[in-house]
Amino acid sequence: MLEVERGRTVENNNDILDLWKCHICKEAQYLFLVVPLNRINENKKPTPVFSRVVHRVEPFFRKDNYVNVYGAAIIGY
């Protein structure tokens, strides 16, 4: 499954939603999530989107937290 995000990826929990959609889809085994490296916030400062998404998705692949997804590739642009 391929999802391309922009803008409010972390603020709207779209990264977790995309992982959930992949988890419940019987045909999808891998998630390819394309997210911005950074996002300029309302204070004109960069917010690290890519690193936050990696940090949030990684726990779902630890033992005892497994989801029905074989792997996730987080790609930053």
GIBEL-V725420 format. One line per field, one symbol per residue. ss: DSSP state (2 for helix, 1 for strand, 0 for the rest). phi: phi as a letter, one per 30 degrees, with the letter a starting at -180 (. if undefined). burial: b if it has 9 or more other ideal C-beta (glycine too) atoms within 8 Angstrom, else e. Layout:
BEGIN
ss->???
phi->???
burial->???
END
This chain:
BEGIN
ss->01110000000002222222222200000111111001110000011122222222222220000000001111110
phi->.cbccaiceddchdddddddddddddddcbccccbddbbdddcicdcddedddedddeddcdeicecdbdabccccb
burial->bebebeeebbeeebbbbbbebbbeeeebebbbbbbbebbeeeeeeebebbebbbebbeebbeeeeebebeebebebe
END
